[in-house]
Amino acid sequence: HWNLGSVQRVGLHRRLRSPCINTMLSKIPRVYIKLTILLVTLLALYRSLFSWGGRRVNVAPRTVVLDSDLNEYIYHSDTHPFIFIGGHPRSGTTLMRAMLDSHAWVRCGEETRLIPRILQMRDNWYKSELEVNRLEQAGIGDTLINTAVAAFMMEIIAKHGQPAKVLCNKDPLVMKQGKYVTELFPKAKWLFMVRDGRAVVHSVMTRKVTISGYDLNDSRQCLSRWNTVVTNMDQQCKEIGPDRCMLVYYEQLVLHPKKWMSIITEFLGLPWDESVLHHQDFINKEGQNGIRVSIKERSSDQIVKPINVEALTQWVGHFPDDVLRDMGKIAPMLEKFGYNPYENPPNYGVPDGQVANNTRDIQKNRDFWEARSKQLVAQMEKKHSD
């Protein structure tokens, strides 16, 4: 059992008496220190486990999870059909994972937050030629690092919730390293969520979603950053390939959920499950279709409602005239994804009958849905347990 809340608890305080070292460590976010120690430990573990007679043996990581009835689920990094949901934050990734979570075969769970950080740490190592050389001199090459990163990711994905036939991860920014993650999990498939960048930025700014490098008081800058991020993600999806990475438009998923969930489940190799159209009925519930939700995620209060179109055009009327005038230049990926950067308000399409009924019900009974939302969000808070 690791407890890294204080360096004194792991017996390192005698080595850290230098004021210079203490000052340096105090400036490093604690989570990165913890992740570094954990990853180094995993590297050492895999070096010891997968060596025989001084010769390295390459073995794909696996993990074992027991359910409440002590049934054993074994997951192999090279054979399990992991599902990854990626995209820019506020692009519908939470709705997508909730709909999949209500499928009897699938368990996604909350954002882990650790997986994007461990991938970013690995990227940072490879940006420094000096660091790469140091690792090589220590006998730590690409194969060993990849094995340890895959093991770390798989442990987190498999064990932060109940086991299921198919495991799914929804850390949106993992899409930025999609091609590399696909090399670690060769049977994985991706859902790349895309939403009108104007709606994304409006949501990010109004909900004050903290994203590194974004100035939440400058819509022009945020739109430009959105454009950069989705350009990278789009390229990642193309490199993964159309048989393993599917672009899903948030607006079309909301307008025509049955059509698009049928396409998505077929793409993922899942049988049809009508529950995916009624995710709101499974929030905070137990069982195969149950959906665990985090009180700390900004979209949690929205997915407690049935699929509706209220959020599609909320951005209209909230951008300055000069930004609207330059929209095509600021965010050229809008047009590339098929959105008209100068159409204001936009026409995304006509919703299915049930979606239109859901929307009218929410608008007519707003007090009921707001109270239900608060009730379910309050139930989401979890007590710490090992």
Secondary structure, 3 states (H helix, E strand, C coil): CCCCCCHHHHCCHHHCCCHHHHHHHHCCCHHHHHHHHHHHHHHHHHHHHCEECCEECCCCCEEEEECCCCCEEEEECCCCCCEEEEECCCCCHHHHHHHHHCCCCEECCCCCCHHHHHHHHHHHHHHCHHHHHHHHHCCCCHHHHHHHHHHHHHHHHHHCCCCCCEEEECCHHHHHHHHHHHHHCCCCEEEEEECCHHHHHHHHHHCCCCCCCCCCCCHHHHHHHHHHHHHHHHHHHHHHCCCCEEEEEHHHHHHCHHHHHHHHHHHHCCCCCHHHHCHHHHECCCCCCCECCCCCCCCCCCCCCCCCCCCCCCCCCCCCHHHHHCHHHHCCHHHHCCCCCCCCCCCCCCCCHHHHHHHHHHHHCHHHHHHHHHHHHHHHCCCCCC
